[in-house]
């Protein structure tokens, strides 16, 4: 990525500052380390000039917190100045490991709690920062992006609320439906995807993986993931198949119509490795059912790739399916909180997004097109060429 990280003689829009909510600080610190490295190599001739004040720093992170009263109410505090800064606020709304006390009772933080804390930090920085950017890897309420019957439109409303609070840019990853950006047409909204990081993680775990039509196939687990699978198959030059969900529309369970069966559309899977691609693993029930059917159709190995691994029902079923040979690996990014138990599993692969996220922040702070850092097709092709040459990754 070195060729896209040079911003020689390009003036940043304002001094860079990063405020990370408590649930996202581990990721933010790693991103900060990369930003420090990037900028040590750029614009060395301008270190002492006024226009590049704050460009070369030991850290770009500022201290912040959202302490709570005994009733559970909270406030946002910034302990360092953000006046005139290009502020990036990082929030992981899916970090369920944090808790607070309400009248003596322990409560684990929900996405709603994290979102409220995000607004508190925005409120604390309003009128001071030159520009406010929000990085929310898992877009808050992204699964409630469209209305069926008498329902709330939570994601669109949240985006409008952030825009009304003065947020200039919202950066997310693999939004469940990127068209939700239509709710804020006059503001910046970017949704980035991790196909390159998936491929790199799989190759490191399985060096014998062959990327051709005779040995590999990409599968969409449902209609919603079709676009991701089409791109993935196209850039790898392999065939694609899909499952569609047959639902019972006469009943509603947990707010949705239950799945009766997964039906497959595609070519013969016998002897082929299969990559299942989707935006998230929630409970994992659908993904595992698809993986089982793929193996029963004669597939060699099954790799599950999802940007966000939530695992809301735990890992027991994944352990069982791994032991039965239904899945070989599960690949997710490090963009959201992951239970330490998951990280120790023999089938788990991390797609590390830290350097990519740092490059995105660096690019936006310099106010240049994100195309400089977001060309997964070219990077995947270069990676496959390196594999053909036998280069070390």
C-alpha atoms as one frame of an Amber mdcrd trajectory, in Angstrom:
protein
   0.000   0.000   0.000   3.060   2.269   0.147   2.385   3.817  -3.256  -0.950
   5.243  -2.102   0.164   6.623   1.225   2.341   9.472  -0.028   0.752  12.930
   0.191   3.895  14.934  -0.520   3.140  18.673  -0.755  -0.602  18.086  -0.141
  -1.967  20.230   2.664  -4.386  18.524   5.101  -7.762  20.191   5.541  -7.009
  20.718   9.259  -4.878  19.108  11.989  -5.903  15.471  12.473  -7.439  14.336
  15.764  -9.045  10.992  16.684 -11.569  10.466  19.469 -12.423   6.836  20.146
 -15.358   5.700  22.241 -14.401   3.201  24.924 -15.633   0.205  22.933 -13.416
   1.079  19.966 -10.137   2.139  21.554  -8.134  -0.985  20.798  -8.833  -0.605
  17.087  -8.234   3.157  17.260  -4.815   2.739  18.875  -3.708   0.389  16.093
  -5.005   2.830  13.474  -3.184   5.661  15.238   0.095   3.721  15.122  -0.202
   3.365  11.344  -1.019   7.055  10.893   2.088   8.011  12.858   4.151   5.717
  10.613   2.592   7.098   7.424   3.296  10.703   8.345   6.855  10.126   9.472
   7.580   9.459   5.801   5.638  12.391   4.310   6.219  16.148   4.064   9.435
  16.113   6.073  10.426  19.467   4.548   7.387  21.174   6.079   7.703  20.059
   9.706   8.155  23.578  11.088   5.831  25.489   8.764   2.522  26.928  10.081
   0.373  25.186   7.443   1.597  21.763   8.571   1.243  22.423  12.281   0.272
  19.192  14.046   1.089  17.075  10.979   3.886  15.049  12.583   2.792  13.843
  16.021   3.545  10.926  18.326  -0.204  10.278  18.533  -3.341  11.755  16.995
  -5.677  10.373  19.642  -7.326  12.633  22.175  -8.731  11.635  25.538 -12.484
  11.367  25.905 -15.031   9.557  28.036 -18.750   9.202  28.749 -19.041   8.803
  32.524 -22.416   7.864  33.992 -24.401   8.953  37.005 -25.911   6.393  39.347
 -29.201   6.622  37.452 -27.546   5.511  34.203 -27.570   8.984  32.645 -24.298
  10.058  31.033 -22.341  12.959  29.593 -19.598  13.243  26.978 -16.250  14.803
  27.935 -13.247  15.776  25.814 -10.079  16.166  27.879  -8.005  17.644  25.044
  -8.688  20.548  22.706 -10.196  19.870  19.274 -10.472  23.507  18.213  -9.739
  23.821  14.504  -9.184  20.071  14.157 -10.373  17.583  11.567 -11.920  15.246
  14.119 -12.597  11.557  13.457 -14.833   9.871  16.048 -14.684   6.056  16.129
 -17.569   4.033  17.544 -18.180   0.279  17.707 -21.910   0.015  18.372 -21.634
  -3.794  18.553 -19.293  -3.986  21.546 -21.399  -5.896  24.084 -18.544  -6.432
  26.551 -18.950  -3.056  28.283 -21.347  -2.408  31.126 -22.585   0.316  33.466
 -24.614   0.452  36.658 -28.199   1.690  36.972 -29.369   2.076  40.567 -27.025
  -0.711  41.622 -27.912  -3.075  38.770 -25.419  -4.058  36.065 -26.425  -3.336
  32.470 -24.443  -4.367  29.397 -24.207  -1.704  26.713 -26.477  -2.128  23.710
 -26.072  -0.517  20.263 -28.508   2.158  21.463 -26.193   2.993  24.390 -23.152
   3.261  22.120 -25.057   5.458  19.679 -26.101   7.831  22.463 -22.462   8.067
  23.626 -21.433   8.862  20.052 -23.874  11.771  19.999 -22.525  12.976  23.346
 -18.972  13.190  22.003 -20.228  14.935  18.862 -22.086  17.413  21.066 -18.958
  18.041  23.142 -16.935  18.852  20.008 -19.534  20.938  18.179 -18.563  24.577
  17.628 -14.911  23.751  18.212 -13.734  21.202  15.648 -13.193  22.420  12.088
 -14.878  19.294  10.720 -16.468  16.244  12.368 -16.270  12.792  10.759 -17.849
   9.670  12.218 -16.365   6.221  11.637 -18.937   3.578  12.525 -17.663   0.273
  11.060 -20.977  -1.477  11.758 -23.595   1.052  10.717 -26.059   1.600  13.555
 -29.480   0.038  12.837 -28.332  -0.869   9.314 -30.650  -3.882   9.218 -33.650
  -1.606   9.747 -33.055   0.218   6.477 -36.477  -0.181   4.892 -40.048  -0.122
   6.053 -42.483  -3.019   5.999 -45.965  -2.129   7.153 -45.978   0.075  10.301
 -42.268   0.129  11.214 -39.683   2.709  12.131 -36.889   3.668   9.719 -34.147
   3.698  12.340 -31.042   3.770  10.139 -32.214   6.632   7.922 -33.351   8.604
  10.962 -29.987   8.061  12.708 -28.062   9.284   9.650 -30.238  12.384   9.424
 -29.737  12.999  13.136 -25.936  12.826  12.796 -26.033  15.172   9.807 -28.206
  17.632  11.742 -25.645  17.547  14.570 -22.943  18.776  12.206 -21.271  15.559
  11.057 -19.760  16.132   7.610 -18.743  12.571   6.707 -19.948   9.143   7.808
 -17.586   6.242   7.091 -18.781   2.681   7.458 -17.976  -0.786   6.126 -20.125
  -3.135   4.072 -23.388  -1.371   4.878 -26.286  -3.822   4.866 -27.878  -1.698
   2.142 -25.686   1.234   0.971 -28.749   2.892  -0.557 -29.605   4.121   2.932
 -27.219   7.001   2.095 -30.128   8.445   0.084 -31.465   9.729   3.403 -28.588
  12.265   3.584 -27.913  13.198  -0.067 -26.032  16.412   0.776 -23.506  14.811
   3.149 -20.549  12.478   2.811 -21.275   8.772   3.169 -18.755   6.060   2.287
 -19.163   2.297   2.670 -15.945   0.326   2.133 -15.649  -3.433   1.610 -12.955
  -5.964   2.622 -12.661  -8.482  -0.290  -8.884  -8.047  -0.550  -8.404  -8.695
   3.172 -10.602 -11.811   2.950  -8.516 -13.274   0.136  -5.248 -12.448   1.860
  -6.406 -14.078   5.096  -7.564 -17.232   3.288  -4.327 -17.570   1.323  -2.225
 -17.309   4.462  -4.322 -20.003   6.151  -4.649 -22.252   3.072  -1.649 -21.745
   0.740  -2.878 -24.545  -1.581  -6.102 -22.653  -2.439  -6.498 -22.535  -6.242
  -8.304 -19.614  -7.856  -9.854 -20.999 -11.026 -13.246 -22.284 -12.180 -12.268
 -25.918 -11.789 -11.308 -25.628  -8.132 -13.225 -22.729  -6.574 -16.751 -21.341
  -6.447 -18.310 -18.346  -4.670 -21.735 -18.769  -3.073 -24.241 -16.152  -1.936
 -26.196 -17.457   1.093 -29.277 -15.439   0.125 -30.614 -12.838  -2.295 -29.304
  -9.938  -0.218 -25.665 -10.989  -0.615 -25.853 -11.425  -4.398 -24.011  -8.216
  -5.261 -21.086  -9.123  -2.993 -20.871 -12.644  -4.434 -21.099 -11.422  -8.039
 -18.193  -9.031  -7.473 -16.133 -11.616  -5.583 -16.620 -14.263  -8.272 -15.970
 -11.773 -11.059 -12.695 -10.467  -9.684 -11.456 -14.020  -8.970 -12.616 -15.329
 -12.356 -14.685 -18.197 -10.914 -18.328 -19.302 -11.070 -21.007 -18.177  -8.649
 -24.040 -19.844  -7.122 -26.681 -18.770  -4.647 -29.207 -19.980  -2.126 -32.565
 -18.343  -1.681 -34.584 -18.461   1.511 -38.018 -20.054   1.364 -39.971 -18.457
   4.200 -43.273 -19.080   5.930 -45.071 -15.772   5.397 -48.071 -16.838   7.483
 -46.268 -16.346  10.817 -43.788 -13.923  12.403 -41.049 -15.092  14.787 -38.691
 -12.570  16.440 -39.948  -9.849  14.106 -39.529 -11.730  10.820 -40.944 -14.594
   8.788 -39.107 -17.841   9.677 -36.983 -19.630   7.069 -38.436 -22.945   5.978
 -35.608 -24.064   3.681 -32.604 -22.882   1.656 -32.856 -23.709  -2.059 -29.699
 -23.817  -4.224 -29.224 -22.321  -7.683 -25.885 -23.065  -9.346 -23.510 -25.563
 -10.962 -22.098 -28.788  -9.577 -20.031 -28.289  -6.403 -18.327 -31.688  -6.363
 -14.639 -31.478  -5.418 -14.561 -27.675  -5.336 -13.573 -25.306  -2.564 -16.404
 -22.892  -1.790 -16.360 -19.358  -0.380 -19.625 -18.181   1.204 -19.689 -14.369
   1.340 -22.009 -12.075   3.321 -21.941  -8.821   5.271 -22.432 -10.330   8.718
 -22.815 -13.458  10.790 -25.542 -12.742  13.330 -26.680 -15.983  14.954 -25.046
 -17.905  12.090 -27.987 -20.272  11.714 -28.586 -19.519   8.026 -24.886 -19.522
   7.168 -24.317 -22.875   8.836 -27.320 -24.452   7.134 -25.975 -23.282   3.775
 -22.500 -24.644   4.620 -23.973 -28.036   5.528 -25.914 -28.254   2.258 -22.813
 -27.275   0.281 -20.785 -30.066   1.883 -23.602 -32.535   1.288 -23.434 -31.563
  -2.400 -19.825 -32.730  -2.539 -17.795 -29.583  -1.894 -14.182 -30.093  -0.827
 -13.841 -27.276   1.733 -16.176 -24.488   2.833 -14.888 -21.064   3.842 -17.283
 -18.583   5.435 -16.400 -14.892   4.955 -18.334 -12.076   6.642 -17.315  -8.511
   7.417 -18.842  -8.631  10.896 -18.860 -11.679  13.142 -21.503 -11.075  15.815
 -22.200 -14.697  16.886 -25.240 -13.707  18.927 -26.037 -17.342  19.827 -22.483
 -18.254  20.805 -19.974 -20.554  19.114 -21.196 -24.040  20.050 -22.876 -24.659
  16.710 -19.803 -23.439  14.813 -17.616 -25.777  16.883 -19.951 -28.652  16.043
 -19.976 -27.908  12.319 -16.185 -27.532  12.257 -15.771 -30.921  13.942 -18.188
 -32.480  11.445 -16.230 -30.965   8.547 -19.040 -28.725   7.308 -16.829 -25.630
   7.614 -13.055 -25.313   7.323 -12.580 -21.651   8.233 -14.580 -18.619   9.308
 -13.146 -15.231   8.265 -14.300 -11.947   9.795 -12.694  -8.528  10.169 -11.373
  -6.869  13.317 -13.728  -3.887  12.841 -16.063  -4.902  15.672 -15.613  -6.417
  19.123 -14.993 -10.164  19.084 -15.253 -12.468  22.051 -11.769 -13.703  23.117
 -13.129 -17.243  22.815 -13.600 -16.738  19.066  -9.986 -15.619  18.599  -8.750
 -18.918  20.049 -10.759 -21.156  17.709  -8.712 -23.222  15.216 -11.111 -22.378
  12.392 -11.070 -18.597  12.904  -9.177 -16.227  10.564  -8.927 -12.477  11.133
  -9.090 -10.132   8.143  -7.116  -7.214   9.535  -8.562  -3.865   8.429  -6.403
  -1.591  10.582  -3.986  -0.364   7.919  -6.797   0.122   5.401  -8.794   2.203
   7.891  -5.729   4.318   8.685  -5.228   4.926   4.958  -8.872   6.004   4.605
  -8.519   8.522   7.449  -5.262   9.853   6.002  -6.885  10.242   2.592  -9.980
  12.090   3.872  -7.888  14.354   6.105  -5.929  15.419   2.999  -9.275  15.976
   1.238  -8.406  13.818  -1.763 -10.433  11.121  -3.484 -10.733   7.842  -1.588
 -10.066   6.056  -4.874  -6.409   6.409  -3.881  -6.928   3.742  -1.231 -10.037
   1.902  -2.393  -9.189  -0.258  -5.406  -9.696  -3.852  -4.207  -9.850  -5.240
  -7.760  -6.330  -4.105  -8.583  -4.994  -5.246  -5.224  -6.579  -8.702  -5.533
  -5.186  -9.143  -9.054  -1.729  -8.097  -7.830  -2.043 -10.573  -4.966  -2.975
 -13.425  -7.304  -0.010 -12.562  -9.526   2.275 -12.722  -6.486   0.900 -16.176
  -5.697   1.562 -17.365  -9.246   5.148 -16.139  -8.970   5.542 -17.876  -5.611
   6.248 -14.643  -3.715   6.008 -14.602   0.082   2.950 -12.719   1.359
